[in-house]
Amino acid sequence: MKGIYTKFSAKGYLQEYFMENEYDYDDESKFLLQFFHDTYSMMGPRKRLLEVGGGPIIYSIISASSAVDEIFFSDYLEENLGEVRKWLQKKDDAFNWDKYFELVLRLEKKEVTLAALESCKERLRRKVKKLVRCDILNSNPIGDSGKFDVVASNFCVEGVVSTADDFRQSLGNIVSLLGKDGLLVMTLLKNGTSYKVRDQLFSVFPVNEAFIEAQVKALGFFKIKIRSIDIEDKDRGYSGFIGLTAKKKN
Ligand SMILES: C[S@@+](CC[C@H](N)C(=O)[O-])C[C@H]1O[C@@H](n2cnc3c(N)ncnc32)[C@H](O)[C@@H]1O
């Protein structure tokens, strides 16, 4: 199971799913950004957020940056962290996420001006305190970094495991990083079998709303909220996206 991600390409992933010229506020991006906006604007102020398996992308934490004091961003691959680092350091060859920031500004009912855009980007850069390697197959996925008030994991677990038992185990490893009153935030591919990065197919363990709800319930979570969107594109190896939030029982 481990090792397939040696064939992952950070640049390929960005190109496949986030290239600017192919992107025009499609329904999928809107669904995801709306989900993160609703989740992070309604949860109330929290101190520490951990993004697990964050990949080379940052759009998932733009909204969070208005609600938490610090963000730890983790991924299995140094190459992915490198892409995020480039954006944080404003390198010339960093990926341009401006369209996503513009949409977040609209969701925050702010006027989209150059100044507002820069200020939103700075807000996120200020909040990301650490980039760290993680392994959700490990019972201690990021080493010793303490507990978090929010743990978010997007399109990660189902892309790493191949059985329901491993899914439960890895999710258990992830939520072990949540502290008291912790909030779990997840997006997942629905009914996935694979996803593509360049000419490489990555296998996906198929999950649906009932499955993920049962998993988080079994781990002792409550106030489980789930929403989903269907994607009608036969060429994709999945039929939609699921967004989930759940609270940890203390
Ligand atoms: C489909 S990508 C999702 C990236 C990003 N979270 C997003 O929403 O686009 C799956 C991610 O899982 C990461 N990954 C692979 N194996 C992992 C492991 N054992 N532990 C944690 N993350 C892993 C990969 O490096 C990759 O960034």
The ligand as a Gaussian input file, in Angstrom:
#p B3LYP/6-31G(d) Opt

LIG

0 1
 C       -5.568000      13.215000      -3.663000
 S       -4.248000      13.981000      -2.818000
 C       -5.140000      15.175000      -1.867000
 C       -4.371000      16.432000      -1.658000
 C       -5.144000      17.588000      -1.018000
 N       -5.508000      17.299000       0.352000
 C       -6.354000      18.009000      -1.795000
 O       -7.422000      18.202000      -1.194000
 O       -6.273000      18.204000      -3.016000
 C       -3.794000      12.758000      -1.637000
 C       -2.683000      13.200000      -0.723000
 O       -2.414000      12.175000       0.229000
 C       -1.029000      12.203000       0.500000
 N       -0.626000      10.917000       1.093000
 C       -0.248000       9.784000       0.479000
 N        0.071000       8.826000       1.360000
 C       -0.099000       9.378000       2.590000
 C        0.087000       8.899000       3.908000
 N        0.496000       7.658000       4.157000
 N       -0.182000       9.739000       4.924000
 C       -0.625000      11.005000       4.680000
 N       -0.823000      11.501000       3.463000
 C       -0.561000      10.692000       2.427000
 C       -0.396000      12.451000      -0.840000
 O        0.934000      12.908000      -0.747000
 C       -1.360000      13.472000      -1.436000
 O       -0.954000      14.776000      -1.150000

